Amino acid sequence: MQPAHAAVLEQLHAAFPAEPIGSTGAFDDFGATYPDAEPYAQHLEGKTWAQLDRSYIVTRSDALGFLGTRHVVAVLPVYLRALLEDGVWSPAGDTLILLLTKPDPGKRTGIKLPRFEALVSALTAAQRAAIAAALRAFAATDEEGSLGGRARDALEHHWNAYLPGRS
């Protein structure tokens, strides 16, 4: 792991409190059709994000599209950590970058703008800055790759505003 990534991991730990996650209602808003909702919720119940079975959670990154906003925020640091530690080889990379990319008006790909805005609104300022730092650190490691390019797009379209020295 690169030294810059270690600093971002510390920032993630500081920004996302290690509080027990209650899984009740995790899939109520968007996940009626998610086939792994019950086992995923069982893996969440009562654990902090740092205690979750990282391999299980990251492998099921498709859950990010079905989880309610509060639960996305609760597990987000697991996925960001995987992006930093596993780089382009993270099974969650594609889904995570898609989730964190602000939709352009009129586009029909990715999440819808109201859902993206709800996610951003549910985050604290420190969490937004940690996400921006993680995206920047990842993008720097995949400068020529498509996933790194998509991370840079996510930064440019929204997250850069939360980096130090930006407004």
C-alpha positions as CSV (number, residue, x, y, z in Angstrom):
1,M,0.0,0.0,0.0
2,Q,1.2,3.5,-0.8
3,P,1.9,6.0,2.0
4,A,-0.8,8.3,0.7
5,H,-3.3,5.5,1.0
6,A,-2.4,4.9,4.6
7,A,-3.2,8.6,5.4
8,V,-6.6,8.2,3.5
9,L,-7.4,5.1,5.5
10,E,-6.7,7.0,8.7
11,Q,-9.1,9.7,7.4
12,L,-11.7,7.1,6.7
13,H,-11.4,5.7,10.2
14,A,-11.8,9.2,11.7
15,A,-14.7,10.2,9.5
16,F,-16.8,7.0,9.8
17,P,-17.5,6.1,13.4
18,A,-17.3,2.4,14.4
19,E,-20.8,2.1,15.6
20,P,-22.9,-1.1,15.5
21,I,-25.1,-1.3,12.4
22,G,-28.7,-2.3,12.7
23,S,-29.8,-4.2,9.6
24,T,-33.6,-3.7,10.2
25,G,-35.0,-1.9,7.1
26,A,-31.7,-2.1,5.2
27,F,-33.4,-3.1,1.9
28,D,-36.9,-1.6,2.5
29,D,-36.5,1.4,0.2
30,F,-34.7,0.0,-2.9
31,G,-34.0,-3.7,-2.3
32,A,-37.3,-5.6,-2.7
33,T,-35.8,-7.6,-5.5
34,Y,-32.2,-8.0,-4.1
35,P,-31.8,-11.8,-3.9
36,D,-29.1,-11.7,-1.2
37,A,-30.9,-9.2,1.1
38,E,-31.5,-11.5,4.0
39,P,-27.9,-13.0,4.3
40,Y,-26.3,-9.6,3.6
41,A,-28.5,-8.0,6.4
42,Q,-27.5,-10.9,8.7
43,H,-23.8,-10.1,8.1
44,L,-24.4,-6.4,9.0
45,E,-26.4,-6.9,12.2
46,G,-24.7,-5.6,15.3
47,K,-21.3,-5.2,13.7
48,T,-19.3,-2.0,13.1
49,W,-18.0,-1.3,9.6
50,A,-14.6,-2.3,10.8
51,Q,-15.9,-5.7,12.1
52,L,-17.7,-6.7,8.9
53,D,-16.5,-9.7,6.9
54,R,-14.7,-7.6,4.3
55,S,-14.5,-10.4,1.7
56,Y,-18.2,-11.1,2.0
57,I,-19.3,-7.5,1.9
58,V,-17.0,-6.4,-1.0
59,T,-17.9,-9.4,-3.1
60,R,-21.5,-8.4,-2.8
61,S,-21.0,-4.8,-4.0
62,D,-24.2,-5.0,-6.0
63,A,-26.0,-4.6,-2.7
64,L,-25.0,-0.9,-2.8
65,G,-27.6,-0.4,-5.5
66,F,-30.3,-1.9,-3.2
67,L,-29.4,-0.6,0.3
68,G,-31.2,2.3,1.8
69,T,-29.2,5.5,2.2
70,R,-28.5,5.1,5.9
71,H,-27.1,1.6,5.4
72,V,-25.0,2.7,2.4
73,V,-23.3,5.3,4.6
74,A,-22.7,2.6,7.3
75,V,-20.9,0.2,4.9
76,L,-19.3,2.8,2.5
77,P,-15.9,2.8,4.3
78,V,-15.6,-1.0,3.7
79,Y,-15.9,-0.4,0.0
80,L,-13.6,2.6,0.0
81,R,-11.0,0.7,1.9
82,A,-11.2,-2.1,-0.6
83,L,-10.7,0.4,-3.5
84,L,-7.6,1.7,-1.8
85,E,-6.1,-1.6,-0.8
86,D,-7.1,-3.7,-3.8
87,G,-7.0,-1.0,-6.5
88,V,-8.5,-1.9,-9.9
89,W,-8.7,-5.5,-8.7
90,S,-11.3,-4.7,-6.1
91,P,-14.5,-6.5,-7.0
92,A,-16.4,-3.4,-5.7
93,G,-14.6,-0.8,-7.8
94,D,-17.0,-0.5,-10.7
95,T,-20.1,-0.4,-8.5
96,L,-18.6,2.0,-6.0
97,I,-17.4,4.5,-8.6
98,L,-20.9,4.3,-10.3
99,L,-22.6,5.0,-6.9
100,L,-20.3,8.0,-6.2
101,T,-20.6,9.6,-9.7
102,K,-23.1,12.4,-9.7
103,P,-25.5,11.8,-12.6
104,D,-25.7,14.3,-15.4
105,P,-29.1,15.6,-16.2
106,G,-30.8,13.6,-18.8
107,K,-28.5,10.5,-18.5
108,R,-30.1,7.2,-17.9
109,T,-27.1,5.4,-16.5
110,G,-26.0,5.0,-12.8
111,I,-28.2,6.1,-9.9
112,K,-30.8,8.8,-10.2
113,L,-29.9,12.4,-9.1
114,P,-32.3,12.5,-6.1
115,R,-30.8,9.3,-4.7
116,F,-27.2,10.7,-5.2
117,E,-28.2,13.9,-3.5
118,A,-29.8,12.0,-0.6
119,L,-26.5,10.1,-0.1
120,V,-24.5,13.2,-0.1
121,S,-26.9,14.9,2.3
122,A,-26.6,11.9,4.7
123,L,-22.8,12.3,4.9
124,T,-21.0,14.5,7.3
125,A,-18.4,17.0,6.0
126,A,-15.6,14.8,7.2
127,Q,-17.1,11.8,5.4
128,R,-17.5,13.8,2.2
129,A,-13.8,14.8,2.5
130,A,-12.8,11.2,3.1
131,I,-14.6,10.0,0.1
132,A,-13.0,12.7,-2.1
133,A,-9.6,11.8,-0.7
134,A,-10.2,8.1,-1.4
135,L,-11.3,8.8,-5.0
136,R,-8.3,11.1,-5.6
137,A,-5.8,8.5,-4.2
138,F,-7.3,5.7,-6.2
139,A,-7.4,7.8,-9.4
140,A,-3.7,8.5,-9.0
141,T,-2.9,4.8,-9.0
142,D,-4.9,4.1,-12.2
143,E,-4.0,7.2,-14.3
144,E,-4.3,5.4,-17.6
145,G,-7.1,3.0,-16.7
146,S,-10.8,3.4,-17.4
147,L,-11.8,3.0,-13.7
148,G,-9.3,5.6,-12.7
149,G,-10.7,7.9,-15.4
150,R,-14.2,7.3,-14.0
151,A,-13.0,8.1,-10.5
152,R,-11.5,11.4,-11.8
153,D,-14.9,12.2,-13.5
154,A,-16.6,11.6,-10.2
155,L,-14.1,14.0,-8.5
156,E,-14.6,16.6,-11.2
157,H,-18.4,16.4,-11.2
158,H,-18.8,16.6,-7.5
159,W,-16.3,15.4,-4.9
160,N,-13.4,17.8,-5.6
161,A,-15.4,20.5,-3.7
162,Y,-14.7,18.6,-0.5
163,L,-10.9,18.4,-0.8
164,P,-8.8,20.8,1.2
165,G,-8.3,24.2,-0.5
166,R,-11.6,23.8,-2.5
167,S,-14.9,25.5,-1.9
